[in-house]
Amino acid sequence: MHLDPLQRLLRWIPVEESLPDADQTVLTYLPIDSDEPVWPGYWDGERWFSAEGFEIVVTHWTEFPEPPEARHGA
């Protein structure tokens, strides 16, 4: 099975397995009734919310990858 580089960096975690720290912004996967199922969101300790503050139903989540190193003088 071929995985592109981003897929190798990200591990989608089922919500039944683990949850992120409360109020940590992560990438969420919402496959139900969504044309674009991947969005930033957060777990508030009780419920999931989109980055815009709407309550959402999440099946999986992953942390954002580390940003690239800053290049000085670029």
Summary of the structure (lengths in Angstrom):
residues: 74
radius of gyration: 14.1
end to end distance: 37.2
largest distance: 45.3
contacts: 143
relative contact order: 0.27
helix: 7%
strand: 26%
